[in-house]
Amino acid sequence: MAIERDALVQILLRYRMRLTACAAVIARDVHAADDIYQQVVLAALQAADSFRDRRHVLAWALRAARHRAIDLAHRRRLVPLPDEILDQMEADWGDAEVSWSDRAEALHKCLGRVAGPAREVLRLRYSEGLTAAMIAGRLRRTTDAVYQMLSRTHRALRRCVEMEMGRLDQPAGGGVS
């Protein structure tokens, strides 16, 4: 029995980061990887009647992204990774269970819930690369206070990601502080 088009789109959206990463590793260009992802989605929609289940869609999409990225690499005169490495990467990425891309998507959602001062501390630490002492000076706080805020925020983000991943029985709701 074939997958419905809406379900197919949902599957492709869920694995967007994984498919784009596959193409980016091979093509060595994140912008081209986004284009390749879009091409794969269009091709999948045209072949929608041929997919049996989620794993089949993911395996097909990974292979399609791989071939398109290799073609692009050849056109750009890049030497793609050896087939053995690409086969291993495809096998790892093809595992439809929870993966780093699922966690990254959950983390992205949770980061959107970080409020006020915690958001600013995260921005200064990870976007600007400042040390805790530098952040403390900028925010007129003690270094210990910055470390405590980072620690609390990391714990809250971990709990939020776990809830988003369905590992806790509680609903995700609420903000992260």
N, C-alpha and C positions, 0 to 999 in steps of 0.2 A: 504494500500500500504506500503510495507516494505521500510526501509531506505537503501540507497546504502552504501556499505562498506566504501567508502571514507568519507561520511558524518558521519557514525558511529564513525570512528576513530577521526574525528575532534571533535565530541561531547565529546568523552572520554578524549581527550587531553585537551579540554576546562575545564572540570570538574576534572582534575587530582588532584588538590590540595584538593578539597572538598572530593573526594573519599579516598585519602590517609589520610586526617585528620580523617575521620570516622574510618578507620581501626586503625590508631594510637591511638585514644582515647580508643578504646576497647582493643587492643592488648598491649598497653603501650610500643610500640617499633616502632620508625619511620622507621627503616630499614626493619622490617617485614612488615610494612604498604606499603612500596614501592613494596615489593614482592607480597603482596596481590593485589595491584593495577594492576600489570602485569598479575596476574592470572585472574583478572576480565576482563581485556582487551581481553585476549585470549579466555575466555569463551564467551564474547560478540560477538567476531568475529565468533565463531562457531554457535552462535544463531542469527546471523545477520538478517535472514529472518523473525524473529518473532517480531521485533520492529516496532512500528507504527510511533512514533515521538520522538522528543528530550526529552520530559518529561518522556515518557515511558522508554527510554534508561537510563536516570538519576535515575529514581525510581528503575529500575531493578539493575543497577550497585551499588547503595547504599545498597540495600538489599543483593546483592551478597558479597560486601565487608564486610558488617556487619556479615553475617554468617561465612565467612572465618575467620574473626578476632575473633569471639566468639570461633570457633573451636580451633584456635591457643591458645587463652587464657586458654581454658580447658586443652589442652595438656601441657601447662606450669603451670598448677595448680593455675591459677589466677582466681579470682572471677570477672566475668564481671559485668558491671553496670546493674541495674535492667531493665527489659524490658520496663517499663513505661518511664524511662529516655531515653533509646535507641530509643523508638518510637517517643518521642518528638524531639530528635536530628535528627532523620531521616526525620521527617516532616519539620523541619527547613532547613536542608541541601537539602531536595528535592525540595525546592522552586527554580525553574529554572530561576527566575528573577535575577537581579544583586545582588550579595552577597559579603561577605568579601573575598571569594576566587577570585572572579573576580577583586575586587579592589587590592588584593595582587598581582595578575598577572600583572595588569596595573602598579602598583607601581614598580614592578621588572623591567619592561621595562623602566620606567621613570628614575629609579636609574642608569640604564646603560647609560643614556644620561647626567648625571651630570658630569661636566668638572672640571679639575684642582683643584684649592684651595677649592672649595666647596666640592668636593669629599673627600678631605683630612680631612676637618673639620667634615663631616658626619662620616667618618671612625673613627676618634679620639673620637667623641662623643658617637657613638652607638656601635662600635665594641670594642673599648678599655674602654668605660664607663667614659671618662674623663669629668670633669666639664668645663664650659666655661673659667673659670680662669686658669685652668691647660692647656687648649688648647692654650689660649692666651700666656702663658709663653713659651710653646713649639714652637709656630709659631712666637714669638716675635711681637705680636699684642696686642692691648688693648682688655680688656674683652668686652667692648661695640662693638668693631669691630667684634668679634666672634659672639656675640648675633645677630648683624645685618646680618651677613652672614648666620647664621642658619635660621633666620627669612625669609630672601629673598629666600633661598633654599627651605624651607618648602612651601612657597607660590608658587614657581615655580613648585615644585613637585605636589602640589594640583591641579594646573591648568593643568599640564600634565596628571595626572590621570583622571581628568574630561574629557579631550579631548580623552584619550584612551577609556574611558567608553562611549563615544558618547554623552556626555551631552552638549558639546559646538558645535556650527556649524562649527568651524574652524578645519582644518586638524591638526593632532598632530605635525608633522615635527619638525625640529630644535632640539637644545640641551637645556639643563636645566643648568642655571648658578646661 
